[in-house]
Amino acid sequence: MALIVVSGDGRVLDPDRPLLFADDLAALRGDGVFETLLVRNGRARLVDAHLDRLVRGAADLALPAPDRAALQRAVEIAARAWVASGEAGEAMLRIAYSRGRESAPGGPRTCYLTVGPVPGRVARARREGVSVVTLDRGYDLPSAARAPWLLAGIKSLAYAGNTAALRQAAARGADDAIFLAGDGTVLEGPRGSVVIARGATLLTPSPTLPILPGTTVAAVFAQARAAGIPTRERRLTLDDLQAADGLWLLSSVTLAARVHTLDGTVLGASSCIDVPALLEAALA
Ligand SMILES: *Cc1c(COP(=O)(O)O)cnc(C)c1O
């Protein structure tokens, strides 16, 4: 399995040599931010949107601003290195940015990129869609602003809760999950944003909720509006998901995964809005 590792300043590193110090706060606390990008035909997609979110997340964590221009170059170098390694297909590019070493407060931050194969589950999720269970997020917040320390709007390296939710979904025989707040408000998936079609309109949960603003849903919504399809950000409930004309989980690498089954019930698929085609147009 090919793995490319590139430093934040654009040096291609040996993927078989250790990179982190034992006391890196990425490893000990998940204290930092990351991004996951799709690489297609040798180029990473929606790079500006991902770098914008990385910079915003770093500021929210009181980390120094990453060198955006250097990162942009590093992304290009990493994507080219993937192609140069003889890999022809799509790839998953990650950027990790952490607070650095615990023993060196205020010292250099840790920043690196990896490129590797797209996970095996992706092809089937794109082709056949996914089954999803709803899971209680464990809190009931009207807005993310009330408890910013939950880091809900940040793509935080502290992801173990999300992977635990995915294990729970798998234990219940599902491919993925959608979190609900205690009052039934739809939030997001552990690794993807929720979008529904209702009639001729696309809807997604309001970004004032404690959820991550997705780059994929933003790209799809911009494309939809350009095509004359109305889009709305609003509070959605479980009833809205069950009654939707189409339900998707959107994310950078899996892209648009249609939810065919929700909590064991097969969903209707009457929507005439082609969300995957909108996304393909946005990525082109
Ligand atoms: C990454 C992620 C998403 C999807 O974001 P994209 O920018 O579309 O890839 C949604 N929710 C969570 C919790 C995520 O970590």
The ligand as an SDF file (V2000), in Angstrom:
LIG
                    3D

 15 15  0  0  0  0  0  0  0  0999 V2000
  -15.1800   15.8550    7.8530 C   0  0  0  0  0  0  0  0  0  0  0  0
  -16.5060   15.8590    8.4680 C   0  0  0  0  0  0  0  0  0  0  0  0
  -17.6590   16.1670    7.7130 C   0  0  0  0  0  0  0  0  0  0  0  0
  -17.6240   16.3670    6.2180 C   0  0  0  0  0  0  0  0  0  0  0  0
  -16.8840   17.4950    5.8680 O   0  0  0  0  0  0  0  0  0  0  0  0
  -16.3610   17.6840    4.3590 P   0  0  0  0  0  0  0  0  0  0  0  0
  -15.6710   18.9960    4.4100 O   0  0  0  0  0  0  0  0  0  0  0  0
  -17.5480   17.7150    3.4930 O   0  0  0  0  0  0  0  0  0  0  0  0
  -15.4810   16.5190    4.0840 O   0  0  0  0  0  0  0  0  0  0  0  0
  -18.8650   16.2630    8.3780 C   0  0  0  0  0  0  0  0  0  0  0  0
  -18.9650   16.0390    9.7040 N   0  0  0  0  0  0  0  0  0  0  0  0
  -17.8900   15.7200   10.4560 C   0  0  0  0  0  0  0  0  0  0  0  0
  -18.0510   15.4950   11.9020 C   0  0  0  0  0  0  0  0  0  0  0  0
  -16.6310   15.6320    9.8540 C   0  0  0  0  0  0  0  0  0  0  0  0
  -15.5610   15.3180   10.5980 O   0  0  0  0  0  0  0  0  0  0  0  0
  1  2  1  0
  2  3  1  0
  2 14  2  0
  3  4  1  0
  3 10  2  0
  4  5  1  0
  5  6  1  0
  6  7  2  0
  6  8  1  0
  6  9  1  0
 10 11  1  0
 11 12  2  0
 12 13  1  0
 12 14  1  0
 14 15  1  0
M  END
$$$$
